[in-house]
Amino acid sequence: MESKNTLPEHQLIQMVKDCDRAVIPILYQRFSAPLYGLIVKTIGNQEDAAEILQDVFLKIWQRGSQYQEDKGSLLGWMMRIAKNAALDHTRSRVVSQRSKTDQMDNLVSDVKTPRSESQISDVGLNNVLNRMDERHRQMIDLLYYQNYTQSEVEEFLGIPLGTVKTRARAAITELRKILRNEQL
């Protein structure tokens, strides 16, 4: 009889896709070391990394049905989840630290004049941003210049996360169109 810890990868993948709770200790034994190493390398803090690792395995189990074999290996998929969790932790820590040390008015973005305008030294990019739809310009400012996470933008603007994601995609699309036209 085969030990659960030596299951072939195709059975392990099926357990992940089925969100089988029994897969977590197996995944942890096989993959916790590389995932933990990636998290520590990303955030530079072993104590926080252990906590993030636990959250990562919870996300892996919760999102198991989303794994697609044709998009990459199981380890690669889990590494992306770990990297994103570590980056989210780092971003939220930076914003949290900034809010403790900065004045509140320095964090609030004026919808009509995003902070990015005052921070961008390249006049050409500033002109491109000024031609964008106001909501899209605000999304670019919050997500890319002020380093907010999408969840933080959701909270800051008081709009649903799905709306944040839709506006972010639309903003990038609009920015690409403007830049493409600039090159012609």
KANORRA-V735832 format. One record per run of one state. SS is the DSSP state (helix for helix, strand for strand, loop for the rest). FROM is the first residue (numbers start at 1). TO is the last residue. If there is no record, write none. Layout:
# KANORRA-V735832
ss->SS from->FROM to->TO
ss->SS from->FROM to->TO
This chain:
# KANORRA-V735832
ss->loop from->1 to->3
ss->helix from->4 to->6
ss->loop from->7 to->8
ss->helix from->9 to->17
ss->loop from->18 to->22
ss->helix from->23 to->43
ss->loop from->44 to->45
ss->helix from->46 to->62
ss->loop from->63 to->63
ss->helix from->64 to->66
ss->loop from->67 to->68
ss->helix from->69 to->71
ss->loop from->72 to->73
ss->helix from->74 to->101
ss->loop from->102 to->103
ss->helix from->104 to->107
ss->loop from->108 to->114
ss->helix from->115 to->119
ss->loop from->120 to->122
ss->helix from->123 to->130
ss->loop from->131 to->133
ss->helix from->134 to->145
ss->loop from->146 to->149
ss->helix from->150 to->157
ss->loop from->158 to->160
ss->helix from->161 to->183
ss->loop from->184 to->184
